[in-house]
Each structure stands twice: as structure tokens, then as C-alpha cells.
């Protein structure tokens, strides 16, 4: 089936695979972990196919013959991947400067080299054309379909990025290969991803100092329910790889799961670590929801990334090894320096 799919894509692109992308005559997908992104090296460049997770038969595919010099990135994770490749200078537009961390991008924004679109939901066609945008990368979860169609007719290559729908942390990180292809830095992207994989596996396999697996809960109250990553999500995979006993591990789903507040109150006495409550201090948690003080784990160890949220959203997807390192140290070495997380104080 993989060979048939490749033949079809080559027929669509009208090109031949390079010999170094074949093994025994079978074209080689350059992506290992991703279930949604496929990249083949072909004679004229790269053949790229992106699957829509909501509509498996809907596949965006194109032949990339040359890299882009003017790229609009509509998500913080896209900015982070460009920064990881040190290709920030190729950006011409970002979604919202309020959620920006990248220092180089801030400088380019101040100089006027990059424009702030302010919202992925309301794309300014005029601004994008004025910046001579060649490619636009969008997340595919907003009501931007009509705008994307219009931009495409005006000659801008619009590329969906579904890394946020992957269920494995390394599959999310692997989308840097797409950015490597788009910027002419594919080999650099491969080296980066290889380093991330090696570090991730090293951390996952290292001996655990604690003999028992800590009981961990993640999430916070949203409306009248508790919202948390479901059992098949990439967050749950991170918790499993550091050998946490995750409270919602058995809950089906790849996104979020919801629970009643009473069920959390009465069944979480054994929880020893609370992750990602959405606030940067315990006092802020109580200000948001005073009844948090009645939860058994409120007096236990609590960690979150909200003291530097923008940094987390830019870099967590492209550096899951850093996230795993933080979780490992939270488990076994609480005095160690952390990349993203910080323990909540009063």
C-alpha cells in the first residue's frame, strides 16, 4: 500500500524519486514517527503529503522544487520550529506578538521586517501580499477555509500543519522536517530531530531513582468540569515514558477528557503531583477557584509552565526531550534546573 501510495503521488507530481531515497527500489518515507506527515526526496526536490486527521481521505500534497524566502507562520509552534533551525529571518508574518517569545523575531518585528497579523482567524490578505508572502503555514483548526482558498488563488502556497494532532511527542517534533524542506534546511532539520530522538530515548531508558511510580494528575477546572489530557494523547505518552501513574491513563481519546468535580475530589487522595493547573502560583489558583483548597493534592507538589508560557508553546513541541527531562527531574530530582516547568509557591 505504501508503494502504491507513492506511485500515485509521483503521478500527481510528475517526477521521479532520487536513488538515495530508495531501498531496494521502494521509495523511503523520510518521516519515522508522524502518522500525518509524509516526505519523499524526489529528483526535483521533495514530495510532501499531509493528511487531515478529521478527514483521512483529504490529503494536501505538493511538490517542493525550491525553498521559500517569505514565510507566514500562524502558530507559536511554527515560530519555535523556525527558531530551532535559526531561520527566523525568513518569517514575514506571525499570528500575535502577545504570544511571542523568540528574541530574534521580536527584533525583526520591531524593525518592520515581520508583521503581526494579530489573529489566525482574521487573516489580512492585504498585509500578506504587501510582505510578498510566498508560503503560509496554518494549524487547520480555525474557520480560515475561505481565506486560505483566496490566498491560494493569489499565488500563496498555503500549508496545513497538524503536528498538534499527533499522539506521540516525537511525531510532533518530527514536523520540523517540513520546516526544513520549506526553508532549504532539510539536512539541518534531520540532524536536529536525530539529536532530539537520541536524547528523548536516553532519558526514557535511564534508571528511575524512585521505586514506586508517583500518582500524577494533570489539568484544571473548566466551567463545571475537570479538563485534562486523555489517555491516548501525546501528554499521556510523556507521562508513561517517565513512568508516572497518570490519573487519566485509562480514559480514551487523543485530545482532552472531562470529569465531574466530585469524582476528582473523592478519588484523588493518592495523587502526589499535580501538573499543568494553568496558573503560576497557588494563590492564583485560589483566586481562580477558591474550592481548590479542598482538593487532596492542593497541598502536594504542583508544577506548571505558566511563568513563561510563550517559551513553552514555542519550544515544547520541537523539544519533547526537554519536556521529558523536566518530568523526569520532577519525579526523581526536584532540585534540578528545569527547562519549562516551575514549582508553584504561594
Secondary structure, 3 states (H helix, E strand, C coil): CHHHHHHHHHHHHCCCECHHHEECCEECCCCCCCCCEEEEEECCEEEEEEEECCEEEEEEEEEECCCCCCEEECCHHHHHHHHHCCCHHHEEEECCHHHCCCHHHHHHHHHCCCEECCCCCCCCHHHHHHCCCCEEEECCCCCCHHHHHHHHHCCCEEEECCHHHCCCHHHHHCCHHHHHHHHCCHHHHHHHHHHHHHHHHHHHHCCCCCCCCCEEEECEEECCEEEEECCCCHHHHHHHHCCCEECCCCCCCCCEEEEEHHHHHHHCCCCCEEECCCCCCHHHHHHHCHHHHHCCCCCCEEEECHHHHHHHHHHCCCCHHHHHHHHHHHHHCCCCCCCCCEECCC
